[in-house]
Amino acid sequence: MKNLANRLKKTINVEDKRKSEDPKIREFEQLLDEVEQYGCAKKPEYTFPMIDTIGKSTYALLNKSFNRDLL
C-alpha cells in the first residue's frame, strides 16, 4: 500500500510541475481569477433536500393517494 501511495505522490508532483510550466494553463488560471474578481464566476449552490426528506414526502404522497382510492 505504501508503494501505491508513493507512486501516486510522484504522479501528482509530475503533473503539478507540468501544469505550472504549461502557458495555456497559466493563462486559463489567470482568466478564471479575473472572472472571479468581477463576480461573474460563482460556485453552484445546491439546495436539494436531504435524502430522508425526499423519501418521507414521496412515501406520504403515495400513501395519501392510495388511501383516497380506497375510500
C-alpha positions in Angstrom: 0.0 0.0 0.0 2.9 2.4 0.7 4.3 1.7 -2.7 1.0 2.7 -4.3 0.8 5.9 -2.2 4.4 6.8 -3.2 3.6 6.3 -6.9 0.6 8.4 -6.6 2.5 11.2 -4.9 5.2 11.1 -7.6 2.5 11.2 -10.3 0.8 14.2 -8.7 4.1 16.0 -8.4 4.9 15.4 -12.0 1.5 16.6 -13.1 1.7 19.7 -10.9 5.1 20.6 -12.4 3.9 20.0 -15.9 0.8 22.1 -15.2 2.9 25.0 -13.9 5.1 25.0 -17.0 2.2 25.0 -19.5 1.5 28.6 -20.6 -2.1 27.8 -21.7 -3.0 26.5 -18.2 -1.4 29.5 -16.5 -3.3 31.8 -18.9 -6.6 30.0 -18.1 -6.0 30.2 -14.4 -5.4 34.0 -14.7 -8.6 34.3 -16.7 -10.5 32.4 -14.0 -9.1 34.7 -11.3 -10.2 37.8 -13.3 -13.6 36.4 -13.8 -14.0 35.6 -10.1 -12.9 39.1 -9.2 -15.6 40.6 -11.4 -18.1 38.3 -9.8 -19.1 36.5 -12.9 -18.0 33.1 -11.8 -19.8 31.6 -8.9 -19.7 28.2 -7.4 -23.1 26.5 -7.8 -25.3 26.3 -4.8 -27.3 23.2 -4.5 -30.4 23.2 -2.3 -31.5 19.6 -2.6 -33.5 18.4 0.4 -31.9 15.6 2.4 -32.5 12.1 1.1 -34.7 11.2 4.1 -36.9 14.2 3.4 -37.4 13.2 -0.3 -38.3 9.7 0.8 -40.7 10.8 3.5 -42.6 13.2 1.3 -42.8 10.7 -1.6 -44.0 8.0 0.8 -46.6 10.3 2.3 -47.8 11.4 -1.1 -48.1 7.8 -2.3 -50.0 6.8 0.9 -52.4 9.7 0.6 -53.3 8.9 -3.0 -53.6 5.2 -2.2 -55.8 5.9 0.9 -58.1 8.2 -1.2 -58.6 5.5 -3.8 -59.7 3.0 -1.1 -62.3 5.4 0.3 
